[in-house]
Amino acid sequence: MSKPNEVNQTALVEEIAKILKEEKIVVPPPWADFVKTGVAKERPPLRKDWWYIRAASILRRLYYENGKPVGVNRLARVYGSKTKNTRSKRVFKKGSRNIIRKILMDLEKKGLIMKVEKGVHKGRILTLKGKNLIRTAANRI
């Protein structure tokens, strides 16, 4: 029995993405082939399965928050990057909130995450089903 924090995190995300793809938990929309992942990016991702990788990464991120609600805006900061190809200095820009929102909605429909309000904090947390999926992926590695 491996714990998710004891395995290689890149391999964990790849394994979660494989599970999400095999079980059709997350389905990329038709526009996912030619969309950029943020305003700071110049081109779409090169990997064909990037949608599943992003969904797996979001699940992993929610797992390590230990029940603290995480919102779309906070995740957009995680997946943001600095601008390129400008004459002025590089400036940090957030990632695409639409992509994150669509993935979160898919995961919520399948019961892996749920919306919560804890005091002034609103966001999404993992359900028991979501935690079990991550632990299953960790055990496969």
N, C-alpha and C positions, 0 to 999 in steps of 0.2 A: 504494500500500500504506500504509494508515493503521495506526498502532500504537494499541492500546486506550487508552493514556494520553494520546493526542493529540486525542481526539475529546471531544465533550460527553458527560459521564457519564450524564446523564438520558436522552439519546438512545440511548446504548449499552445501558442497561438496558431501554429500551422495545424496541429491536431484538432483543436476546437473548430477551426475553419473547415477541416475535412468532415467533421461530424455535422456541422451546419449545412454543408453542401449535400452530403449523402442523405440526410433525413429531410431535406428541403425545408428547413426551419426558416431560413432567410432566402428570399428570391430577389435577385437584382432587377430593377426596373429596366425597360428597354433603353432608356437614355444613359445608363451607367457605362456604356462602351465609349462614349465620347465626352463625358463631363470631366471638368477639372475638380480636384479635391479641395481647392481653396483659391482665393484671389491672388495669392502670392505665387501660385504655380503657373507655368507657361503651357504645359501639356497634360493630357490625361495620363493616368498610371499605365505603365507598360504591361503589368501582369493582368491576365484575363480574369483571374479569380480575386482581384483586389477587394471586391465588395464583401466577400466572405472573410477575408483577412481583417478588414476594418471592423466587421461585426464581431469577430472573435476577439479582437483587441479591445473593443468596448466592453464585452463581457468580462474579460480579464481585469480591466480597469475597475469595473463595478465590484468584482470579487475582492480586490485588495482595499476597497474603501470601508470594509467591515460594517456594513449597514448604514453608512452615512449616505444621505440622498445626494445624487449627482445629477446636475442639470445639463441641458444641451449646451448652454453657453460655456460652462466649465470644460466640457469635452471639446468644444471648438478651440479653446485655448491650448488644449493638449495636442490637437492635431494641426495646429497652425505652424507657420514657418515665416522666415524672413523673405522680403521681396528681393528680386534679382533684376538685373538688366536696367538699372536706373542710374542716373547721373548723381543723384543725391545719395545719402547714406541709406543703408539697409534698414527697413522698418518692419517690425513684427506684425503679421496679419493673422487673423483667426482662420481656422479651417471652415469648410462648408457646413453650416448648421443644417441645411436641408438634407444632406446625406446622413448626418447623425440622427436627425429626427425620423427619417424613414426607417433606418435600421432599428431604432428604439421602438418604433411602432410595431414593426414585424416581430421583434423579440417579445413585446408585451402581448401581442395576439397569441403567441405560442405559450405564454405563461412562464417564461424564463425570468422576466423582470416585472415590477409593478410600480405604480406611482404612489408616492407617500408625501405627507407633510409632517415634518417634525419641528414644531415651533414655527420659526420664520423660514426654515429651510424646506424647499420643495425640490423634488427630483425623483429619480428612480433608483430602486435597489434591487438586488438579486432575490429571487424566490428560492425555495428549497430545490425546486426542479433545476434552476439555473446553476446552483452550487453543485448539485449532483453531476450535471453535464461537465463542469470544469474538473471535478474530481475524477470522473471517468476518463477524460482526456489525459489527465496527469498519470493515471494508472496505466494507460496504453503505452506511454513513453518508456 
